[in-house]
Amino acid sequence: MRQFITIAANAFMELLRQPVFLLLTTCSAAFEIFLATPYYFAFGDEPKLVKNSVLAVMLLSGLFGAVLSASASLAREIRTGTALAVLSKPVGRAQFLLAKYAGLMLALTLMTYVNLVAALVASRMTFDAYGGVDMAALGIFAGGLVAAYAVAGFSNFFLRRPFVSDAFLALVVMVTVAAFLIFHFTRQMQSVNELAVVEWRMVPAGVLVLFALWIFAALALACSTRLDMIPTLAICSAFFLMGLMSDYLFGRRAEPVWKYDLKAEADGSRWSDSQKALLKEIIAAYDRDHSGTLEIAERETITPADRARLAQAGMGGSWWGSVLYTVTPNWQLFWIADAVETDKGTLQWGYVGKALAYVAGYVGAALSIAVLSFEERELS
């Protein structure tokens, strides 16, 4: 266990010493604050627009940071021979790889924390056409960023400490202090006679974004056991794009047709004429209110015999669709920006718990593949 902790801590500090990691975190947090300053004239939807935008920035910057961190943590060490030197000690390859992932997880968690705090500040700074820019909050947050770099410069010049890692850790502290000052000592008018408040329901949304980054980091680490940064980035980008469309590409083919709107399926171009005729026959048989479509309650009354007929006609779901839908990570599961606008805050945390189980299963599978690939890798 001591060796695992040592390797994980070294991997974590090594990532914090990467200048690109510091710049990515700083720029993403500053850009989130910037998104809350323009006049959008969105007819009252300015808060929703800002919240969706800052969550998107948090996700994209984290995905890019996960690929860069995985490549810096593993692929470069394999290429330079550092991994071989460590594995010459009594350290197993699986232990080495899992410790690297633990350090990567911790670094991404701190990065997401900084971005989430900036997102909460941005939600507090939003205003509509009748409001104005919160200059006090903008100045305090900008001062926190400058103070973090100033502290790191002081420790580097006088104490000979590494600038980048100190700047990142100071950034975590200063951003927290800046948010505390903004939330408790400033006021912002979001609209006419309407005081702006912090949207705390963005916290579960940010946690889900972090879960997505953990999955992406496991995929990037698995690729880094064999590939360098550019091929890893290409493969992870393909996984990201397919995951965004997994419901459309694989989900509908994995599920039987009676799970969906049968009228839309019968009117679409997905099925043949004979299959459409069968769908129309099923609609006519179970459309009790004569609305021309089958509601969810009516679809549930379809008998096993008719479901067997649909399955025999090739509309019962495909095995290859189920396999691809299971293998491809569904990023839509981690995006609840629309739910933030509702009042069902308690349900969001229940959903976060279910998403954590999905993350545990997917990360476990990805790391198992990574361990198997790393075990067969020649390091000489």
Secondary structure, 3 states (H helix, E strand, C coil): CHHHHHHHHHHHHHHHCCHHHHHHHHHHHHHHHHHCCCCCCCCCCHHHHHHHHHHHHHHHHHHHHHHHHHHHHHHHHHHHCHHHHHHCCCCCHHHHHHHHHHHHHHHHHHHHHHHHHHHHHHHHHCCCCCCCCCHHHHHHHHHHHHHHHHHHHHHHHHHCCCHHHHHHHHHHHHHHHHHHHHHHHCCCEEECCEECCCCCCHHHHHHHHHHHHHHHHHHHHHHHCCCCHHHHHHHHHHHHHHHHCHHHHHHHHHCCHHHCCHHHHHHCCCCCHHHHHHHHHHHHHHCCCCCCCCCHHHHCCCCHHHHHHHHHHHHCCCHHHHHHHHHCCCHHHHCCHHHHCCCCHHHHHHHHHHHHHHHHHHHHHHHHHHHHHHHCCCCC
